[in-house]
């Protein structure tokens, strides 16, 4: 007999939506193009987010692909979507203020897509990152109420009085320094081995340098090995065979450093020492999202239902 999973605390859903929004803001083309992701329960009931999906267009994003990555519409508890600033930039000068305000609200197509996909469900929250870079949330079932609230402003072009949904704080990208992060153990191993390598080489380190180097190496392992680099057995500096110079590059190794078959990733030591932690952690997140998508496309993560999800129009205006 199937059981209904317990409800997820709304604060947790809001926090995950904020995290996904951070990922949108980290995309190099977020000011020009739309992205969408969905928040969902996996088979165990755990709250997760799909990767971001986009088509390279200003006015549409592939909601259907995000729904498929979640394993079906019935798993979804939230949709995160953006209206890029370029929408405002393409409006004529006299209409830009109005375009900026209107695009803080879901469009008619946004409402329609949600209604078509989720029907009468009242437990799916719609999160919109507006062209002002603020995240707001809406109950898509309440679209008629939002229209009524703003009808007068639309009709009279009173651009400063559009009523929008509540604004949320955007959380930073997940931090591997946090004990509950899936890469926390690997980060700690790389950090400890980095400290040992510096000590063995008698190499001085600026404040926070060990942490920055370890974070940079973690990002390189995620990029190079797509989840196969699971532990750090050593971190070693390069040695130039001709000049004897030590430390131009630094390597993280899984296995015996003397074995050519061991997994290894490397970075220029000077670059790794300067790279901000946030930049490295963004790279870790991006690599994990790409791995998620690749595994999903191979069917490694979940079984997508044989019946395709109901066609989902792209969120657009």
N, C-alpha and C positions, 0 to 999 in steps of 0.2 A: 504494500500500500504506500503510495507516494505521500510525502509530507511537504507541506508548504514551508519554504525556508524562512527563517526569522527575518524581519525587516532590517535593513542596513541603516545605521544612524546617518541622518542627513548631513551632519557635520563631516563625516568621513567621505561621503560622496562629493560634498563641496570642496574638500581638501584635494581630492584626486582631480576634480575638474580644474582647480587652480594649478595643479602640477602639469596637467596636459596643456593648459594655456601657456605656461612657461615654455613648453616645447614649441608651441606655435611661434612664440616671440623669438625663439632661437633659430628659426628657419631664415636663411638669407633673403628669401623673397616674400616674407610674410606681409610686407607692405603692399605687394602687388597681387598676391594670389590667396585664394581661399583654401582652408584645410578643414578636415572634420575627423573626429575620433568619437568612439562611443565608450561609455563606462558600462560594465556588465559583471554579472556573476559567472564564475567558472563552474565546472562540474561539482567542485567541493563547496560552492557557495561563497568563495573568496571574491572580494571586490577587485576588479582589474580594469585596465584601460587598453584599448587596441592601439596599434601604431597610428600615426597621422596618415591621412590619405588626401591627396590633392590631384588636380588635373592640369595645373599650370594656368588656370583661368582665374580671372578676377571675380566672376559671378557664379561659380558653381564648384562643388566638391562632391566626390563620389561616396555618398552616404551608404549606398548598397554594398560597396566593398568593405566599409567599416562594419556593417551589420554582419556580413559573412565572416569576417575575422573574429567577431564575438561569438559565432556559432549559432546565430539566429536571433530574431527580434525579441523573443520571449525572455532572453537573458538580460536585455538592456535596461539600465536604470537611469541613464543620462546620455545626452548628446552634447558634444563640445564643438563649436563652430566659430569661425571668424568672418567679419566683414572688413576687408582690408582698407587702409586709408586711400588707396588708389581710386576707390569708388567715389570718394569726395573730390579727388583731384580732377576726375574727368567731368564733373558737373560744371556748368557755366558759373562764372564768378558770382552772379547774384543768387545762385541756387546752392552754393557750397555749404552755407550754414545749415540750410534745411536738410541737405543730403547727409551731413554729419549727424544731425539729430535723428533723422529717420532711421539711419543705419545702426543706431544704438538699439533698435527694436528688431525682432525677427520680421522678415518679409512675408508677404502673402504666400510665396512659394515655400518658405521655411515652415510656416504653419501647416500648409497643405501637405508637405512631405511627411511631417510628423503624424498628422491625422491619418494619412493613408497607411503608414507603417505600423502605428501603435494603436489605431482604432480608438476604443473608449477607455484605454488604460489611463489611470490618473497617478501613476507612480513613476513616470519618466520625467525627468527635469531637463529643460533645454537651457544650455549655457551659451551665451553669446559674447565673444570678444569684439567690441565695437571699434570703429575707426579711431576712437580716442584712446585706444589701448586699455580700456577698462573692461573688466569681466562682470557680466550681469547674468542673473538667472531668472527664468520664466517657467511658469507652468503652461505647457502648450495648450492644455484644455481651456485656458483662460484667454485665448486670443480675442474672443469677442469683447471681453471686458477691456483689454488693452486698446482695441479699436475704438470703443466708446469713449475711453478716457482721452484719446488723442484726436477724435474726429473734429472737434472745434479748432484745434491747432492746425490740422491739415487744411481745413476749409479757409481759415483766416490767415494762414501762413505766419502764425505766431511762433516763430522758430525757437524761442527761448523757453517754451513751456511744455514741451513734449514730456510725458511721464514715462519713466523707464523702470525696469526691474531693479531689485536691490543689487548693489555693487559688492563684489567679493574681493578679498585680498588674493593676489597671485602668489602662490608658494614657489620657492626655488626648486630646481631640479633635485631628484633624489640624491642623497649624499652617502657614498660608500663608507664614510666614517661612522655612520649610524649602525648600531648593532643589528637592526632588523633588515638592513639592506642585503640583497642576495650576494653581493660581491664584497661584503665587509671582511670576511675571513681572508679572501685573497688579497685585499688591500693591506690588511694588517701584516700578512706574511711578506709582501713586497716591501712594506715600510721597514720591518725588522731587518730584512736582508739588505736593504739599502743602507741602513745605519751601520750594519756590520761591514759592508763594503767600504764605506767612508773611513771607518775606524782602521780597517786593515791597511788601506792605502795611505793613512795619515793625512787625509784630505780635509781641509777645513770646510765648514758649511755655514752659510748665512742663516739667519733666523728663518725657520719654516722651510728650509731648502730640502731637507729629507722628505717632508710631506709632499712638497711639490713634485719632486723627482718620482716618488712612489706613485702618485696619482697619474703622472704622465705615462709611466711604465704600465700601469693598470690599463689605461686607455689603449696603449699600443697592443697589449695582449688581447684585449677584446676585439680590436680591429683585425689583427693578424690571424687569429686562430678560431674565431667564431664559436666560442664556448668550450673549445677543447683544452684551453690552458686553465687548469683547475687548481693548481697549487704552485707556489714559488719555492723551489728548492735552493735557489741561489740568485744573488744579484752580483754581477761582476763588472769591473771596468775593462775597457779595451786596452790592449798594449800594442803600440805600433812596433812591428818586428824590425824596422830599420832604425828608427830614432829612439825607441824605448819609451816614448811618451805614453804615460798612463792616463786614461780617463777621458779621452776625446769623446768616446761613446760609452753608454752604460747599458747593460743587458739584464733582463729578467729571464731566468731559465727554469723550465720544468724538466727535471731529470739531472743527469750528470753533466756539468758544464764542459767536460772533456769529450763527451759523446756527441758527434755531429748530428745524430738522429734526435737529440733532445729538442723539445720545443723551446724557442727563444724569441724574444722581441726586444728591440733596442730603440734608443733615442739618442740624439746629440745631448751630451750631459749639460752643456751650457743652456740649450733651449729648454730642456726639461726643468732645470733649476729656476728658470724665469717664468715658465708657463703658470698662469693663475690656476688655483685649485678648481675654481668654477668652470673654467674652460675645459680642463681635463675631465671633470665629472659630466659635463655636457656631452663630451665625446663618448664616455662610457654609456650614458643613457642612449645616445643615438645608435651605438653598436648593439646594445641589447634590444632596441626596437627593431633593427634590421634583422637580427637573429630570430626574434619572435615571428616576424612576417615570413621569413624563409621557412621556418619550421611549420608554420601554419599552411603555407602553400604546398609543402610536401605531405601534409596530413599528420605531422608528428605530434601536434599539440591537442587537437580536438577533431572530432568527426563532424564535418559540416553536414547538415541534413540533406538527404537526397532531393527532397523537394526544395527548389530555390526559394529564397525569401521573397516576399512580395516586392515587386519592382518599386524601387525607391527613387523618386525624382531627386535630382541633385539640389541641395539647398541653393537657392538663387533668388535674385530679385526680378 
